Amino acid sequence: LDAPALLQPLLDGLIWRSRLTEQGQRRVIYFVKHLLVGPNGQFAQGLQWLTETGSPKLVCHPAIALVTDLIWSRIAFRRFLIGKIWFLLTLLIFILGQAILPRLSGGSGAADEGSDDLTVRVAIFICRCFIYACSMLSLISSHVRHALMDVNRKRFVSVYNFRFPAYMFEGQALASLFLTFSLVGMFIFEPILQCSADQANRDRLFTERCGQIEDELVVYSFFSLCAMLSYFVLLTDLSVFSTQVSAYVLILHRVLVE
């Protein structure tokens, strides 16, 4: 923005208030069309530019508040809710396959199985296939796409003389990237896949317990822990449904950064 000092009077001019009152209320008209729609019919970038100013006073202006409420209620809310329902489903399946089902089989964690219950082993295998196919591959595709877009646009952020794609420092992209690496690590050290290659365990389908992978189980458990923490960090996006929780998350983020 070239003239941020003019934004406040400009936004004030987008609101017309009637001089007459009706039952103690005045008619108010907001001229906010061009804050929503650009000159060629595409979505306007005005809100993005206002956000980049970092001014809470501008963001709390009545005209901007109306625009953000319209975008959230008419466009963003449904898409956000669908995305978070899918994320919650993924998280529940992850917990089911890493913590609940292994304990039902008599073990004590994600990589501990003490029973020959074939039904439980098959259920664990299905849960983990779902995580690797629907969560890990989707995350890899998303990060590769965003990284290529930043490379094409030459958008980088320098950290200690190292250049990284700018998207990694926007929102929760870093936590999502950490989750991606954690899931990839889990897939590489997946005990079910490693035990399936052992001829001695061919009679125990989808088992996690074989004597040759004790060291790999420790590494797998570590990646599973990192993935679980990343899932719950990403879950903080749901704080938008409560103003008090959103304020708490914002203050906590600022304090952690400092």
C-alpha positions as CSV (number, residue, x, y, z in Angstrom):
1,L,0.0,0.0,0.0
2,D,1.4,3.4,-1.1
3,A,-0.7,5.6,1.2
4,P,-1.9,3.8,4.3
5,A,-2.8,7.1,6.0
6,L,-5.6,7.5,3.5
7,L,-7.2,4.1,4.2
8,Q,-9.2,5.2,7.2
9,P,-11.0,8.2,5.4
10,L,-11.4,6.0,2.4
11,L,-13.2,3.3,4.4
12,D,-15.3,5.9,6.2
13,G,-16.5,7.2,2.8
14,L,-17.8,3.7,1.9
15,I,-20.5,4.1,4.6
16,W,-23.6,6.3,4.1
17,R,-25.8,7.0,7.1
18,S,-29.2,8.6,6.8
19,R,-30.0,11.8,8.7
20,L,-33.5,10.5,9.5
21,T,-34.4,8.0,12.1
22,E,-37.1,5.3,12.1
23,Q,-38.1,3.9,15.4
24,G,-34.8,5.0,16.9
25,Q,-32.7,3.5,14.1
26,R,-30.9,5.0,11.1
27,R,-30.6,3.5,7.6
28,V,-27.0,2.7,6.7
29,I,-25.7,1.7,3.2
30,Y,-22.3,0.1,2.7
31,F,-20.6,0.5,-0.7
32,V,-18.4,-2.6,-0.5
33,K,-18.9,-4.2,-3.9
34,H,-15.3,-3.4,-5.1
35,L,-13.9,-4.9,-1.9
36,L,-15.4,-8.2,-3.0
37,V,-15.2,-8.2,-6.8
38,G,-12.3,-7.0,-8.9
39,P,-12.5,-5.1,-12.2
40,N,-12.5,-8.3,-14.3
41,G,-15.1,-10.1,-12.1
42,Q,-12.5,-12.0,-10.1
43,F,-12.2,-12.0,-6.3
44,A,-10.7,-8.7,-5.2
45,Q,-7.4,-8.6,-3.3
46,G,-8.4,-5.7,-1.0
47,L,-8.7,-7.8,2.1
48,Q,-5.3,-9.4,1.4
49,W,-3.7,-6.0,1.1
50,L,-5.4,-4.8,4.3
51,T,-4.2,-7.9,6.2
52,E,-0.6,-7.3,5.0
53,T,-0.7,-3.8,6.7
54,G,-1.0,-5.6,10.1
55,S,-3.3,-2.8,11.4
56,P,-6.0,-4.1,13.8
57,K,-7.7,-0.7,13.6
58,L,-8.3,-1.1,9.8
59,V,-9.4,-4.7,10.1
60,C,-12.0,-3.7,12.8
61,H,-13.5,-1.0,10.6
62,P,-17.3,-1.6,10.1
63,A,-17.0,-1.8,6.3
64,I,-14.2,-4.4,6.5
65,A,-16.0,-6.3,9.2
66,L,-19.1,-6.5,7.0
67,V,-17.1,-7.8,4.0
68,T,-15.3,-10.4,6.1
69,D,-18.6,-11.6,7.6
70,L,-20.1,-11.9,4.2
71,I,-17.2,-13.9,2.8
72,W,-17.2,-16.1,5.9
73,S,-20.9,-16.8,6.0
74,R,-21.6,-17.0,2.3
75,I,-18.5,-18.6,0.9
76,A,-15.7,-19.7,3.3
77,F,-17.7,-21.3,6.1
78,R,-19.1,-24.2,4.2
79,R,-15.8,-25.0,2.5
80,F,-13.9,-24.6,5.8
81,L,-16.4,-26.9,7.6
82,I,-16.2,-29.6,5.0
83,G,-12.4,-29.5,5.1
84,K,-12.3,-29.7,8.8
85,I,-14.8,-32.6,8.9
86,W,-12.5,-34.5,6.6
87,F,-9.5,-33.5,8.8
88,L,-11.3,-34.7,12.0
89,L,-12.2,-38.0,10.3
90,T,-8.5,-38.5,9.3
91,L,-7.4,-37.7,12.9
92,L,-9.9,-40.2,14.4
93,I,-8.8,-42.9,12.0
94,F,-5.1,-42.1,12.9
95,I,-5.9,-42.4,16.6
96,L,-7.8,-45.6,16.0
97,G,-5.0,-47.2,14.1
98,Q,-2.2,-46.0,16.3
99,A,-3.6,-46.1,19.8
100,I,-7.0,-47.7,20.3
101,L,-6.8,-50.9,18.2
102,P,-3.3,-51.9,19.3
103,R,-4.5,-51.7,22.9
104,L,-7.6,-53.7,22.1
105,S,-5.3,-56.4,20.7
106,G,-3.5,-56.6,24.1
107,G,-0.5,-54.3,23.3
108,S,0.5,-51.0,24.8
109,G,0.8,-48.6,21.9
110,A,1.2,-48.0,18.2
111,A,3.8,-50.6,17.6
112,D,3.0,-53.2,20.3
113,E,0.8,-56.1,19.5
114,G,0.3,-58.9,22.0
115,S,-2.6,-60.9,20.5
116,D,-3.2,-63.1,17.4
117,D,-6.5,-61.5,16.7
118,L,-6.7,-61.4,12.9
119,T,-9.7,-59.0,12.9
120,V,-7.8,-56.4,14.9
121,R,-4.7,-56.7,12.8
122,V,-6.7,-56.3,9.6
123,A,-8.5,-53.2,11.1
124,I,-5.1,-51.6,12.0
125,F,-3.8,-52.3,8.5
126,I,-6.9,-50.7,6.9
127,C,-6.6,-47.6,9.1
128,R,-3.0,-47.1,8.2
129,C,-3.6,-47.6,4.5
130,F,-6.2,-44.9,4.7
131,I,-3.8,-42.5,6.5
132,Y,-1.0,-43.1,4.0
133,A,-3.2,-43.0,0.9
134,C,-5.7,-40.2,1.8
135,S,-3.7,-38.1,4.2
136,M,0.0,-38.5,3.4
137,L,-0.3,-38.4,-0.4
138,S,-2.7,-35.5,-0.3
139,L,-0.3,-33.5,1.9
140,I,2.6,-34.3,-0.4
141,S,0.7,-33.2,-3.4
142,S,-0.4,-30.0,-1.7
143,H,3.1,-29.0,-0.6
144,V,4.6,-29.8,-3.9
145,R,2.0,-27.7,-5.7
146,H,2.5,-24.7,-3.4
147,A,6.3,-24.9,-3.6
148,L,6.2,-25.0,-7.4
149,M,3.9,-22.0,-7.4
150,D,6.3,-20.0,-5.2
151,V,9.3,-21.0,-7.3
152,N,7.6,-19.9,-10.5
153,R,6.6,-16.6,-8.8
154,K,10.1,-16.3,-7.2
155,R,8.5,-15.9,-3.7
156,F,11.1,-16.9,-1.2
157,V,11.9,-16.2,2.5
158,S,15.6,-16.2,3.6
159,V,16.5,-17.8,6.9
160,Y,20.2,-17.8,7.8
161,N,21.1,-17.4,4.1
162,F,18.9,-20.3,3.1
163,R,15.9,-19.6,0.8
164,F,12.6,-21.3,1.4
165,P,9.3,-21.1,-0.4
166,A,7.2,-18.3,1.1
167,Y,4.1,-20.4,1.6
168,M,5.9,-22.4,4.4
169,F,5.7,-19.3,6.7
170,E,2.0,-18.6,6.1
171,G,-0.6,-19.9,8.5
172,Q,-0.1,-23.4,9.7
173,A,1.9,-24.6,6.6
174,L,4.9,-25.4,8.7
175,A,3.0,-27.7,11.0
176,S,1.4,-29.3,7.9
177,L,4.9,-29.8,6.4
178,F,6.1,-31.3,9.7
179,L,3.1,-33.7,9.6
180,T,3.9,-34.7,6.1
181,F,7.5,-35.6,7.0
182,S,6.2,-37.5,10.0
183,L,3.8,-39.6,7.9
184,V,6.5,-40.3,5.4
185,G,8.8,-41.5,8.2
186,M,6.0,-43.7,9.5
187,F,5.5,-45.2,6.1
188,I,9.2,-45.9,5.6
189,F,9.5,-47.7,9.0
190,E,6.0,-49.2,8.9
191,P,6.3,-52.4,11.0
192,I,3.5,-54.2,9.1
193,L,5.3,-53.8,5.8
194,Q,8.6,-54.9,7.2
195,C,7.2,-57.9,9.0
196,S,5.4,-59.0,5.8
197,A,8.8,-59.5,4.1
198,D,9.8,-61.9,6.8
199,Q,9.2,-65.5,5.8
200,A,8.7,-66.5,9.5
201,N,5.6,-64.3,9.8
202,R,3.8,-65.4,6.7
203,D,1.2,-67.3,8.9
204,R,0.4,-64.1,10.9
205,L,-1.1,-61.7,8.4
206,F,-0.5,-57.9,9.0
207,T,1.4,-58.6,12.2
208,E,3.6,-55.8,13.7
209,R,5.7,-58.0,15.9
210,C,8.8,-59.7,14.5
211,G,12.2,-60.0,16.1
212,Q,14.2,-58.3,13.3
213,I,12.7,-54.8,13.6
214,E,13.0,-53.8,17.3
215,D,15.2,-50.8,16.5
216,E,12.8,-49.7,13.7
217,L,9.9,-49.9,16.1
218,V,11.5,-47.2,18.2
219,V,11.9,-44.9,15.2
220,Y,8.4,-45.6,14.0
221,S,7.0,-44.8,17.5
222,F,8.9,-41.5,17.4
223,F,7.4,-40.5,14.0
224,S,4.0,-41.6,15.2
225,L,4.3,-39.2,18.2
226,C,5.4,-36.3,16.0
227,A,2.5,-37.0,13.6
228,M,0.0,-37.0,16.5
229,L,1.4,-33.7,17.9
230,S,1.2,-32.2,14.4
231,Y,-2.5,-33.2,14.0
232,F,-3.4,-31.5,17.2
233,V,-1.5,-28.4,16.4
234,L,-3.4,-28.2,13.1
235,L,-6.6,-28.8,15.0
236,T,-6.3,-25.3,16.5
237,D,-7.9,-23.9,13.3
238,L,-11.2,-24.9,14.9
239,S,-10.8,-22.1,17.4
240,V,-12.5,-19.8,14.8
241,F,-15.9,-21.1,16.1
242,S,-15.3,-19.4,19.4
243,T,-14.1,-15.8,19.8
244,Q,-12.7,-16.5,23.3
245,V,-10.8,-19.5,22.1
246,S,-9.5,-17.6,19.1
247,A,-8.3,-14.8,21.3
248,Y,-6.5,-17.3,23.6
249,V,-4.9,-19.1,20.6
250,L,-3.7,-15.7,19.2
251,I,-2.2,-14.6,22.5
252,L,-0.6,-18.0,23.0
253,H,1.0,-17.8,19.5
254,R,2.4,-14.3,20.2
255,V,3.8,-15.4,23.6
256,L,5.4,-18.5,22.1
257,V,7.0,-16.5,19.3
258,E,8.5,-14.0,21.8
